[in-house]
Amino acid sequence: MSHNTFGHLFRVTTWGESHGPAIGCVIDGCPPGIELSEAEVQADLDRRRPGQSRFVTQRREPDRVKILSGVLPQEDGETLVTTGTPISMLIENVDQRSKDYSEIAQRYRPGHADYAYETKYGLRDYRGGGRSSARETATRVAAGAIARKVVPGLKVRGALVAMGEKQIDRANWDWNFVGHPDNPFFTPDPESVSVFADYLDEIRKAGSSVGAVIEVVAEGVPAGLGAPIYGKLDQDVCANLMSINAVKGVEIGNGFEAARIRGEENADEMRSGPDGKPQFLSNNAGGVLGGISTGEPVVARFAVKPTSSILTPRKSVDKQGEEVEVATKGRHDPCVGIRAVPIGEAMLACTIADHYLRHRGQTGRI
């Protein structure tokens, strides 16, 4: 009942705390014969890494990954091949400042898991939250880099589509811009950068924070993944995205918008494609019908709440039940949703890899 593992056949276990010596993960069930390199895993981690702009936490973590097991080095010295045994990866913590949290050691931070964790376990790690810290998500990104390689032809991408009361113009959507060096927000809309920057600067200088909405899209997903009732693909996508720190809502396809339109608008009509297979004329279902993938892109969005660690004092209580005010010092993201983009991609990739292997195991085909 430790609940540190997700997945059925592609199983990921994460370990470590925010202010411990290291964090890491173990992937069990990855098929043998998959080529990868530490550099490929590192590339995904670099997208999530803190300290890359004034809009994220200034904690300086290089997040250098070390693959410790489950791979066989090749002659070129860079290429690794998975062996089918557990893949263990380690990321050292090098820039902890535990003293930043000394003032809240006896106080519960509003919006944080402090009180809930202490109620459950009888103690808590006040130094950055321990296991409840978003620092743990770096290991998921590492796992996601390998998951992307399990399904042939799979492409998983994400973008920030709204920040607080500001949102992108979908008419300007450009996937190529999401990773542009002049784009600190993972936004697909070039015109939104200055809007988000001015908006977040104002919020950051006020000692506050704001939430965001992230959209993740998986293309190249084979039709037939998932199972009716208790093994639905969209069910597991939602569960895994909801497991990300600060996520408070998930939707698939057009999501809650489906409740505001009529049936003829919502139904994805079909025609016969060039190969004789059905071709969908829209994708309101987000690539999943009856819990099973249709072959269309799997589309999900998730809402990330404002960062709870803020400088603005908030009412709370301490361990003795005394009423206090709490202002959280230290280095924190004014919008934690920004760095949630590669995390969402990783969780979607892991979910699809798991269902791909489950489908192959059940049916013997893809």
C-alpha positions as CSV (number, residue, x, y, z in Angstrom):
1,M,0.0,0.0,0.0
2,S,2.9,2.4,-0.6
3,H,1.3,3.9,-3.7
4,N,4.5,5.0,-5.3
5,T,4.0,3.0,-8.5
6,F,1.7,3.5,-11.5
7,G,1.1,1.4,-14.6
8,H,0.4,-2.3,-15.1
9,L,2.9,-3.7,-17.6
10,F,4.9,-0.5,-18.0
11,R,5.4,0.1,-14.3
12,V,7.0,3.2,-12.9
13,T,8.1,3.5,-9.3
14,T,9.5,6.9,-8.1
15,W,11.5,7.5,-5.0
16,G,13.2,10.3,-3.1
17,E,12.3,13.6,-1.4
18,S,12.7,17.3,-2.4
19,H,15.5,18.0,0.1
20,G,17.1,14.5,0.2
21,P,20.3,13.6,-1.5
22,A,18.7,12.4,-4.7
23,I,15.4,11.4,-6.5
24,G,14.9,8.6,-9.0
25,C,12.7,6.0,-10.6
26,V,12.6,2.4,-11.6
27,I,10.8,1.3,-14.7
28,D,9.8,-2.4,-14.8
29,G,8.3,-4.0,-17.9
30,C,10.1,-2.0,-20.6
31,P,10.6,-4.4,-23.5
32,P,14.1,-5.3,-24.5
33,G,15.8,-4.1,-27.7
34,I,14.8,-0.4,-27.5
35,E,17.6,2.0,-28.4
36,L,18.0,5.1,-26.3
37,S,20.6,7.4,-24.8
38,E,21.1,9.4,-21.7
39,A,21.2,12.5,-23.9
40,E,17.6,11.8,-25.1
41,V,16.4,11.5,-21.5
42,Q,18.3,14.6,-20.5
43,A,16.7,16.6,-23.3
44,D,13.3,16.1,-21.8
45,L,14.5,16.8,-18.3
46,D,16.1,20.1,-19.5
47,R,12.7,21.3,-20.6
48,R,11.3,20.9,-17.1
49,R,14.5,22.1,-15.3
50,P,14.1,25.0,-12.9
51,G,15.9,28.3,-13.0
52,Q,15.6,28.9,-16.8
53,S,13.7,32.2,-16.7
54,R,12.4,34.7,-14.2
55,F,9.0,33.1,-14.5
56,V,9.9,29.9,-12.7
57,T,11.6,28.9,-9.4
58,Q,15.2,30.0,-9.2
59,R,16.3,26.7,-7.6
60,R,19.4,25.8,-9.5
61,E,19.2,22.1,-10.2
62,P,21.1,20.7,-13.3
63,D,18.9,17.6,-13.1
64,R,21.6,15.4,-14.6
65,V,20.2,11.9,-15.1
66,K,22.2,8.7,-14.6
67,I,20.9,5.5,-16.0
68,L,22.1,2.8,-13.6
69,S,20.6,-0.4,-14.9
70,G,18.5,-2.2,-17.4
71,V,20.5,-1.1,-20.5
72,L,23.4,-2.4,-22.5
73,P,26.0,0.1,-23.9
74,Q,26.8,-0.2,-27.6
75,E,30.1,0.2,-29.3
76,D,29.6,3.9,-30.1
77,G,29.6,4.7,-26.3
78,E,26.4,6.7,-26.4
79,T,23.7,4.3,-27.6
80,L,22.1,2.1,-25.0
81,V,19.7,-0.8,-25.6
82,T,17.1,-1.9,-23.1
83,T,17.6,-5.4,-21.8
84,G,14.1,-6.0,-20.5
85,T,15.2,-5.8,-16.9
86,P,14.4,-3.0,-14.5
87,I,15.7,0.4,-15.6
88,S,16.8,2.5,-12.7
89,M,17.5,6.2,-13.1
90,L,19.0,8.7,-10.6
91,I,18.9,12.5,-10.4
92,E,20.9,14.1,-7.6
93,N,19.6,17.1,-5.6
94,V,22.3,19.8,-5.4
95,D,20.7,23.1,-4.5
96,Q,18.5,22.5,-1.5
97,R,18.0,25.4,1.0
98,S,16.2,23.7,3.9
99,K,16.7,26.8,6.1
100,D,14.2,28.7,3.9
101,Y,11.5,26.5,5.5
102,S,12.5,26.8,9.1
103,E,9.8,29.3,9.9
104,I,7.0,27.0,8.8
105,A,8.3,23.9,10.6
106,Q,5.4,24.2,13.1
107,R,2.9,25.9,10.8
108,Y,0.6,24.5,8.2
109,R,0.8,26.3,4.8
110,P,-2.6,27.1,3.4
111,G,-3.2,25.3,0.1
112,H,-0.4,22.8,0.8
113,A,-0.5,19.2,1.9
114,D,1.1,19.9,5.2
115,Y,-1.9,19.3,7.4
116,A,-3.3,16.4,5.4
117,Y,0.1,14.6,5.4
118,E,0.7,15.1,9.1
119,T,-2.8,13.8,9.8
120,K,-2.2,10.7,7.8
121,Y,1.4,9.9,8.8
122,G,1.8,11.6,12.1
123,L,4.8,13.6,10.8
124,R,5.8,15.6,7.7
125,D,8.9,16.8,6.0
126,Y,8.5,20.6,6.1
127,R,11.6,21.1,4.0
128,G,9.9,21.7,0.7
129,G,7.2,19.1,1.3
130,G,9.2,15.9,1.0
131,R,7.3,13.5,-1.3
132,S,4.5,16.0,-1.9
133,S,7.0,18.4,-3.6
134,A,6.8,18.8,-7.4
135,R,10.5,18.0,-7.4
136,E,9.4,14.3,-7.6
137,T,8.0,14.9,-11.1
138,A,11.5,15.2,-12.6
139,T,11.6,11.4,-12.3
140,R,8.4,11.0,-14.2
141,V,9.8,13.1,-17.1
142,A,12.7,10.7,-17.2
143,A,10.4,7.7,-17.4
144,G,8.3,9.4,-20.0
145,A,11.4,9.8,-22.3
146,I,11.7,6.0,-22.4
147,A,7.9,5.5,-22.7
148,R,7.8,7.5,-25.9
149,K,10.0,4.8,-27.5
150,V,7.9,1.9,-26.6
151,V,5.1,2.6,-29.1
152,P,6.4,2.8,-32.7
153,G,5.5,6.2,-34.3
154,L,4.2,7.8,-31.1
155,K,4.5,11.6,-30.9
156,V,3.5,13.3,-27.6
157,R,3.4,17.1,-27.4
158,G,2.1,19.6,-24.9
159,A,1.4,23.3,-24.7
160,L,0.2,25.9,-22.2
161,V,-3.1,27.2,-23.5
162,A,-4.2,29.5,-20.6
163,M,-2.7,31.3,-17.7
164,G,-5.1,32.7,-15.1
165,E,-7.6,34.8,-17.0
166,K,-5.4,35.0,-20.1
167,Q,-5.6,32.5,-22.9
168,I,-4.1,31.8,-26.3
169,D,-5.6,32.5,-29.7
170,R,-6.0,29.0,-31.2
171,A,-5.9,30.5,-34.7
172,N,-2.2,31.2,-34.0
173,W,-1.4,27.7,-33.0
174,D,2.2,26.7,-34.0
175,W,3.7,23.6,-32.5
176,N,7.1,24.6,-33.8
177,F,7.0,27.7,-31.6
178,V,6.4,25.8,-28.3
179,G,10.1,24.9,-28.0
180,H,11.4,28.2,-29.3
181,P,14.2,29.7,-27.1
182,D,12.3,33.0,-26.9
183,N,9.2,31.2,-25.5
184,P,9.5,30.7,-21.7
185,F,5.8,29.6,-21.4
186,F,5.5,26.6,-23.8
187,T,2.7,28.5,-25.5
188,P,1.8,27.6,-29.1
189,D,0.7,31.2,-29.8
190,P,3.6,33.6,-30.5
191,E,1.4,36.7,-29.8
192,S,0.7,35.4,-26.2
193,V,4.3,35.6,-25.0
194,S,4.2,39.3,-24.2
195,V,0.7,39.0,-22.7
196,F,1.7,36.2,-20.4
197,A,5.0,37.9,-19.5
198,D,3.4,41.2,-18.4
199,Y,0.6,39.4,-16.6
200,L,3.0,37.1,-14.7
201,D,5.4,39.8,-13.9
202,E,2.7,41.7,-12.2
203,I,1.6,38.7,-10.2
204,R,5.1,37.7,-9.3
205,K,6.0,41.2,-8.0
206,A,2.9,41.2,-5.9
207,G,4.1,38.1,-4.1
208,S,1.3,36.0,-5.5
209,S,0.8,33.2,-8.0
210,V,-1.6,32.0,-10.7
211,G,-2.8,28.8,-12.3
212,A,-2.7,27.5,-15.9
213,V,-4.3,25.0,-18.3
214,I,-2.1,22.6,-20.2
215,E,-3.1,20.7,-23.3
216,V,-1.3,17.4,-24.2
217,V,-1.7,15.6,-27.5
218,A,-0.5,12.1,-28.5
219,E,-0.4,11.3,-32.2
220,G,0.3,7.9,-33.7
221,V,-1.7,6.0,-31.1
222,P,-3.0,2.7,-32.5
223,A,-6.7,2.0,-32.5
224,G,-7.8,-0.5,-30.0
225,L,-5.9,0.5,-26.9
226,G,-7.9,0.4,-23.7
227,A,-10.8,-1.7,-22.5
228,P,-14.4,-1.1,-21.6
229,I,-15.6,-0.3,-18.0
230,Y,-12.5,-0.6,-15.7
231,G,-9.6,-0.5,-18.0
232,K,-10.5,2.6,-20.1
233,L,-7.6,4.4,-21.8
234,D,-9.2,7.8,-21.0
235,Q,-9.7,6.7,-17.4
236,D,-6.0,6.0,-16.9
237,V,-5.0,9.2,-18.8
238,C,-7.2,11.2,-16.4
239,A,-5.9,9.3,-13.3
240,N,-2.2,9.8,-14.2
241,L,-2.6,13.4,-15.2
242,M,-4.5,14.1,-11.9
243,S,-1.6,12.5,-10.0
244,I,0.6,15.5,-11.0
245,N,1.1,18.0,-8.2
246,A,-1.4,20.9,-8.1
247,V,-3.7,19.4,-10.8
248,K,-7.3,20.0,-9.9
249,G,-9.2,19.0,-13.1
250,V,-8.7,16.9,-16.3
251,E,-10.8,16.7,-19.5
252,I,-10.6,14.5,-22.6
253,G,-11.4,15.9,-26.1
254,N,-13.8,18.7,-25.9
255,G,-14.4,17.8,-22.2
256,F,-16.8,20.0,-20.3
257,E,-17.7,21.8,-23.6
258,A,-19.6,18.6,-24.5
259,A,-22.2,19.4,-21.9
260,R,-23.0,22.7,-23.7
261,I,-23.6,21.5,-27.2
262,R,-26.1,19.3,-29.0
263,G,-25.6,15.7,-30.0
264,E,-25.2,16.4,-33.7
265,E,-22.4,18.8,-32.9
266,N,-20.6,16.5,-30.5
267,A,-20.7,13.3,-32.5
268,D,-17.6,12.7,-34.6
269,E,-18.9,11.8,-38.1
270,M,-17.1,9.3,-40.2
271,R,-16.5,8.6,-43.9
272,S,-14.5,5.9,-45.7
273,G,-10.8,6.8,-45.9
274,P,-8.4,6.2,-48.8
275,D,-7.4,2.8,-47.2
276,G,-11.0,1.8,-46.8
277,K,-10.9,2.3,-43.0
278,P,-13.2,4.8,-41.3
279,Q,-11.9,8.4,-41.3
280,F,-13.2,10.8,-38.6
281,L,-14.3,14.3,-39.7
282,S,-13.7,15.7,-36.2
283,N,-12.2,14.6,-32.9
284,N,-14.5,15.8,-30.1
285,A,-14.0,12.5,-28.4
286,G,-10.3,13.2,-28.0
287,G,-9.3,9.9,-29.6
288,V,-11.1,7.6,-27.2
289,L,-14.6,6.1,-27.6
290,G,-16.0,3.6,-25.0
291,G,-12.6,3.7,-23.3
292,I,-10.8,2.4,-26.4
293,S,-8.5,4.4,-28.7
294,T,-9.9,5.2,-32.2
295,G,-6.6,6.0,-33.9
296,E,-7.3,9.7,-33.8
297,P,-4.9,11.9,-31.6
298,V,-5.5,11.4,-27.9
299,V,-6.2,14.9,-26.5
300,A,-6.3,15.9,-22.9
301,R,-6.3,19.1,-20.9
302,F,-5.5,19.6,-17.2
303,A,-6.0,22.5,-14.9
304,V,-3.1,23.5,-12.5
305,K,-4.0,25.5,-9.4
306,P,-1.9,28.6,-8.4
307,T,1.3,27.8,-6.5
308,S,0.4,27.6,-2.8
309,S,3.8,28.9,-1.7
310,I,3.4,32.7,-1.9
311,L,4.8,35.7,-0.1
312,T,1.4,37.2,0.6
313,P,0.5,36.3,4.3
314,R,-2.5,33.9,4.6
315,K,-4.4,32.8,7.7
316,S,-3.6,29.4,9.2
317,V,-2.9,27.5,12.4
318,D,0.2,25.9,13.9
319,K,0.6,22.4,15.5
320,Q,-0.6,23.7,18.8
321,G,-3.8,25.0,17.3
322,E,-2.8,28.7,17.6
323,E,-4.0,31.0,14.9
324,V,-1.1,32.4,12.8
325,E,-0.3,34.0,9.5
326,V,1.9,32.2,7.0
327,A,4.1,33.7,4.2
328,T,6.2,31.2,2.4
329,K,9.7,32.3,1.7
330,G,12.2,30.6,-0.6
331,R,12.2,30.0,-4.3
332,H,8.9,29.0,-5.9
333,D,7.2,29.1,-9.3
334,P,4.8,32.0,-9.7
335,C,3.0,29.8,-12.2
336,V,3.8,26.1,-11.5
337,G,1.7,25.2,-14.7
338,I,4.6,26.4,-16.9
339,R,6.9,23.5,-16.0
340,A,3.9,21.1,-15.9
341,V,3.9,20.9,-19.7
342,P,6.7,18.3,-20.0
343,I,5.4,16.5,-17.0
344,G,1.9,16.1,-18.6
345,E,3.6,14.9,-21.8
346,A,5.5,12.3,-19.8
347,M,2.4,11.0,-18.0
348,L,0.5,10.7,-21.2
349,A,3.4,8.8,-22.9
350,C,3.6,6.4,-19.9
351,T,-0.1,5.7,-20.0
352,I,-0.1,5.0,-23.7
353,A,3.0,2.8,-23.5
354,D,1.3,0.8,-20.7
355,H,-1.9,0.3,-22.6
356,Y,0.1,-0.6,-25.8
357,L,1.8,-3.4,-23.9
358,R,-1.4,-4.5,-22.3
359,H,-3.2,-4.7,-25.6
360,R,-0.3,-6.7,-27.2
361,G,-0.3,-9.0,-24.2
362,Q,-4.1,-9.6,-24.4
363,T,-4.6,-9.9,-28.2
364,G,-1.1,-10.8,-29.4
365,R,-1.3,-8.1,-32.1
366,I,-1.2,-4.3,-32.6
